[in-house]
């Protein structure tokens, strides 16, 4: 298929003269990719849809669910050429769509899109079989049909060119150059991004995609800043980034992952071994393209790489994002040589917090792309519902449930409490081979509530007050650290000395006297 890169260059140069809105053109030529422009392809095994990007087209396929709708957001577009990505707020979109002979649904675009879960709204317009079209709108959690009809401009077989035109608060949908439907969105809250979408059973393909910026200026509250150097109005000169991320090597494929609430803990930790440290697996799939990984995390995490690790060209670890970077290097990497791992320290490096809104992720993705000088990719999250992911596809490594009954010598109630927080249990990890800016330490006390189960099983402690208080009955080397909303009071028996290295998060009292040994605020709460 003929590349449209020369057209992209021409459009960019036209914009400089101020005559034509800038545009981004995507032909889907080149090798298969695990992401769609800037967003990862959805690989949820429970979804009816399979989305691929290869062989000159993007393909959406659903052979099981006649009412399923899916879309992939085109949140960023390099209107100005490589190196600067901007939000598609208020953009118009044009794409060539086609479907196979078994298709019963419709393929097309979403506009006026706000992809956040709390306020997800969009307008879908798609072309179906036999010259039909369908327009749906989602507002306030409800998907409604606005129009379903036929039109002579739509080819009954073969590909059709679908495009949108904004005019004030009206959106017109054109097929092969003819307006077939015009509507006014019910919701005008920003943002109003664009994307490709499909509805119902069938196999649908997309090609010759053009995303064109709004020629009339920002709509519905303005555009979304993604990444730009300091403005002369607020700074005498743009300040260079202190982030030590270097441009990505040519020919490498970028994959970005962030770990939040890991399902499983490691018996190895940092900071004298007292912090519970998550263990996250990344299984590298076979392939010829070298990979560059960017990893971020909340809390202490050990990333364990396996599989075809010879594909890994570089690993950038951007510290923790829940504390200042100078304190946030309780992270480690297993499975690749130390000379391939870079631990980034600067506070102005991208931080991906998947619990925040979509635009935080877009801004950080744009910032990361500018630093690496490549197309930005939003991260794929790893949480307590999985052990990790396969890379670069992002396929989930499913969680393997741990036995409900504890191993011999561990308390059953504390074990159950531990599994509620860490359903993957814990794993003994050898210290040797962990690449980290800190010294990894193997602990003789199991992490988090598993450590409570161990102390109780050894007869050194007991749970009282309906399980909310850990009563320490005998001298112990240290207390287990409990991170998160479920905190425990820890009461020392009168003759038990305070252990060394009490974690700052712990509420520790003396039995009988009520003396606060540490963290009076936590004890009061």
N, C-alpha and C positions, 0 to 999 in steps of 0.2 A: 504494500500500500504506500502511496506517495506521501512523504513527510510534508507537513505544513510549517516547518521551522522558518523558512524564508518569509512566509506570511506573518509569522509572529514578529520577526524583526521589522518588517515594513510597518506593522501596526504600531509598534513601539516608537518608531521614528516619526510616524504621523502624529502621535500624541504630543511629541515635543513641540510641534507647531501649533498645538491647541485646536486642530481641526476635527479630530475624530476621537471618540472615547477609546481609551486603551482596552486591549482585549488579550485574553490568554487562550491559546488554541492547543488542544490535546487530541492526538490521533491514536493514542493507545498502541503505537508501534513499539518495538523493542521487547525485551524479555519480560516474563511474568513478574509481577511485584506483589508483595503482601499488603500493600496499602493502596488506597484510592486517592490520588493526588496527595492530600495531607493527612487523611484519616485512615486508620487501619481497616482492612476488610473485615466484616463481621464473620466470625467462624464459630458462633454458638451452635453446639451440636443439637440443641433442641429446636432451632429455627427451621422453618420449612424452606428457607432460601439458601441457595449457594451462589456466591458472587465471586467472579474471577475476572482478572484483567490480563489478557494475553492475546497474541496473534492478531493484533490490530483492532481489538474491540474489547469493551467491557460487557460481561454477560451476567444477567440475573436469571436464575432458574428456580422454579418452584413447581414440583409435580404432585404435591399432596394436599395443599390447603387452598381452596377456591376463594377464601376471603382474606388471605394474608397480604399485607402491604409492607413493603420495605423501601428504605431510601438510604443513600449514602450522601452525607453532607459534603458539599464543596465549600468549605469555610474560608479557605485562603486561595488566592490566585496571584501569580507573579506578573502583575500587569506591566511592571516596569522592567521586565527581564529578570534574569537570575540574580539572586541575592537579596531581593526585597519582596516580601509577600504581604498582601493586604487583604482585609476581610471583604467578602463578596456582598456586603450589605447593600441592598437595593440594586444588585446587578441584574442584567438580562442574560438569558442563557439560550443557546441554540445547539441542537444535537440531531444527528440522524439516528432514527430508531427503526428497528425491525423485529419481527417475531416469527417463530416457526409455525408450521401448519397446525400444530396441536394447541396453540395458545388460545385461552379462553378469557384472559384478563386484558390488561392494558399496560403499556410502557410509556414513560414520559419523564416529567420533571416535577420537582417540588420547588415552590417559591414562597416568599414571605415566611421563611422557616426560622423558628426559634427552637433549637434542639435541646434546651434544658428540660430535665424531667419535671420540675415544678411548674413550668408554664410552656408546655410543648404545643406550638401551633404551626400549621403549614397549610398550603393549598397544593393539591396534587392535580395535574392534568396529564392524561395519558391517552394514547391511541390504541384502539383495539382492532379485532378482526372485522372484515367486511365494511371498512370505511367508518367505523364507529369511534366516538371519543367519550371520555368520562372525566368529570371534574368533581373532586371531593375536597372538603375543608375540615380540618380538625381545629377546634377551639374549645378550651375548658375541658379537655379530656374526652370530648365527644367527636366522632368522625361522622360527617353528614354528606350525603350526595347532593350536589348542587345542580348538575346537568348530565344527562346521558342521551346522546343523539347520534345521527349520522351527518356527514357533510360531503358534498361532491369534491371538495379539494383534497380529501384524504384518499390515497391510493388503497384499493382493496387488497392488493398484494404488492410485495416489494417494499423497500425502505421509504420512509417519509421523513422530511425535515421539519422538526418542531422547534418553534422559537417563541420567546416572550417579549412583550413590549410594555414598559411601564409608562403611564401617562397620569400624573398626579397620583391619586390613590387608587386608580383603576389599573388592572392588569389584563392585557389581551393576549390570547394564545393564537399563534399563527401556525398553519400547517402548509408546507410547500408555498409559502409567501402569502397565503390568504388568511385573514382573520376568521376564525371559526367560533370563538367564544370570548366574551369580555365579562369580567366580574370585579367586585369591590370587596377586598378582604374584610371579614368581620373584626379581626384583631389587627391593630396597627402598632402594637408595642414592639420596640426594637429588641433584637435585631431582625432583619429580614434577609436571611441567607438563601442560598440556592442549593440544589442537589439533583441527582438522578434517582428515579424511583420506578417501581413496578408494582402492579396489583394483580392478584389472582394467579391461577395456574398457567404455566407456559414457560417458554424459554425466550428471553428477550435480549437483544444486543444493542449497544450504543457505540457510535463512532462519530468522528469529526465534531468533537465538542468545542464550543466557543463560549467563554464567559466574558461578558463585556460590561465594563463599569458603567454606573449610572451617569448618563450625560447631563442630567439635571441637578446633580449634587446629591448630598446625603438625604436619605428618606427616613421618616419615622424616628427622628431623634439623633440622626448623625451616624457617621461611620465608627468602626471600632478600631482603635489604634492597636497594631500588633507589635511591631518593633521598628524603631527609628532612632537615629542618633539624637543626642541632646539638642534641643531647640536653641537657636541664638538668642531667643527672647528670655530664656532662663539661664543661659550659660554663655560666657564669653567665647568659649571654644568647645567643641565636642570633646568629651573626656574619653580616653581609650578604656576599653573594658579591662578589668583586672582578672577576669575569668581566663584560666589557662587552657581552655578548650582550643585545640588547633583545628584548622580546616581538615575535613575528612579526606582521606586518600582517594585519588581518582580510581574509579571502577569499583569502589566498595559500596555495599548496600547498608543503609542505616536502619537500626532497630532500637526502639526506645521502650524501656520497661520501668515501672515504678511499683515498689512493694509496700502495701498497706495491710496491717493486721495479718501477718503471716499465719498460716494454719499450723505450722510446726516449729518447735524450738530446737536449738542446738545446745549441747552440753558445754560448748566452748563459748566464752564471752570475752568482753573487754572491760577495761576499768576495774581491775582486780577481780574480774570474773563475776561481778554481782548483777549486771544488767541482763535481763532476759534477751536473748538474741535469736531472731528468726532465722530459719533455714529455708532458702528458696532455690528450687531447681530450674535451670534453663537447659533444655536438651537441644543441641544444635543439630539440625537436619542436614542430610547429605546434600551437596551442591557444589558448584564450581565458583560461584561469586563470593569473594571475600566479604566478611561482615565487620561493621563497626557498631559496637554496642554503647548506648548511653543508659546508665542505671541510676535511679534515685530511690529513696526509701524514707519511710517514717520509722524512727526507732533504730535499734541495733539490728543489723542483718548480715548474714553470710550468704553470698550468691555462689551456688555450686553449678559449674558448667560441665556438661557431659556431652556424649555423642561425638559429632564430627567437629571437635574443637579446633582442628587444624584450619578451619575456615575463619576463625577469629583473628582479625588483623589488629584490632585495638578495642580496649574496654575503658570507657571514661565513667568513673563513679563520682557522682556529684553530691557526696555527703548526705546528711539528714536534712530534712526540710522543716522539722518541728523545733529545731534549736539553732542558734548561730553556728555558722559553718566551722568556726574555730573549735567548737565543742562537739561537732557532729560527725566525727570520723570513726565512730564505732562500727565500722563496716569492714568486710573482708570478701575476698574472691578466691574460689577454689577451681582448679581445672585448667588454668592458663598460666604461662610464665609471667614472672613479675615485670619483665620489661615490656609487656603488652598492656599493663594496667596503669592508669593515670587517675590518682585521687585528687579531685579538684577542690580547692579551698575557698575561692573568692565568693563573697556574699552576692555579687551581681551575676552569678551563673544562673541559668534557668532552674526553676524549682517547679515540679509538677505535683500538685495536690489534687488528686482525682475526686476529692470530696467537695471541692469548690466548683464554681460554675464553669460552663464550657469556655467562656471567654478568657478566664485565667489560663486554661490549657492552650488556647489558641495563641495568646500573647507569648507564653513561654515557648511554644513550638516555633513561632516566628523568630524569637530571640535565638533559640538553639540553631535553627536553620541558617540564620545570618552568621553566627559564630563558626559553624562548620562549613559554611559556603555550600549548602546543598538544600534540597527541597525539604521543608520542615515536616516532621511526622509527629503526631500526637501520641502519647504513650499508651501502652496496654497495661492494665492494672493486674496485679497479683494479690489476691486477698485470701481470707480464711476458708474460702470454698474450694481451694485448689492447692496443689503442691508446687505449681509453677507453670511454665509454658514451653512449648516447642518453638524454636526460632529458626528462620524468620517468620514462619506462618502465623505464629501467635496461638496455635491450637493449645487448648487447656490440657495440662497434665492433671488428671482428676485426683481428687482427694481419696485416699484409701483410709476408711474409718479405722480407728484404733479400738482394741478390745475394751468393752465397757468395764470389765473387771480388771483391777490393777495387777501388776506383777507381784509376786510374793514380797511381803515386807513393806508395802505401801498402803496407806489408809484409803478405804474405798470412797468415803464422802469427799475428801479433799481431791482424790483422783477424778471423781465425777465433776467437781467444780472446775478442775484444770481443763478437762476435755471440752467444757462449754466454751471456754475461751480459746483453746488451742486444740481443735478436733483432730489434728494430725499428730498429736502427742509430741514426743521429743526424740532426738536421735543423737547418739554418741558420734562425734566428729573428731577425727585426729587433728591435732594442732599443726602437725607437719603439712606443708603445702598450702596453708592459708596466707594469701598475700594481703597485707593490711598495713596502714600507717600506724596502727596501735599494736601492742603485744597481745596476741590471742592467748587466753588462759583456759585450760581445762579445769572445770570445777568439780569438787567432790560432793557439792550439794546440787541436786537437780534444780532446773530453772522454775521460777514463778510458783504457781500452786502445786506443781509436781514436787517442789522442794518442801512444801508444807506436808504433802502426803508422806514424804520420806521421813521428816522429823517426827511426825505422829507415829509412823510405823516403827521407828526406832525407840519409841517411848520417851522422847525428849520434849514432846509438846502434845497438846490436845486442843480440839476445837470446842469453844463454849459460846454462850449467848446466841444460840441458834445458828452457829457456824460463822458469826461475824467477827469473832475474836480468837486469836491464836494465843493460847496460854503456854508459855515456855516453862517447862518443869525442870530442865537440867541444862548445864552449861553447853553452849553451842559456839561454833567458830564464827558464824554469821547468820543473819536473818535472810530469808528469801525476799526478793524484790517483787512486788505486785504492781504492775503498770496498768493503768486504765481506770475506768469508773468504779470497779468493784474493789474498794480498799478494805483492809483489815486492820483492826486494832491488834497490837501485840503487847501482851502483858507478861512481864518477867516475874517469876516467883521471888519471894523476899530474899532468898539466899543465892539466887542465880546472878552472876555478874553480867553486866552489859557486854554483848559481843562487840568486837572491833568492826569498823567499817559499816556502821548502821546506814542503810540507804536513806537519803534525804526525804524520800517519799513516805517513809514509814512513820506511823504514830506508835510510839513505844512508851508504855507506862510501867510503874512499879506496883505490883500487887500489894494490897493492904494499905500502903501510904497514898496511893494515887499520884505519886510523883511523876511529872512528865519528863521523861528522859530525852525525848526528841519530838519535834514537830507538833507544838501545842495547837496550831491552827487546824492541822489534820485531825487531831484528837477531838477538838471541839466540834468539827463537822461530823 
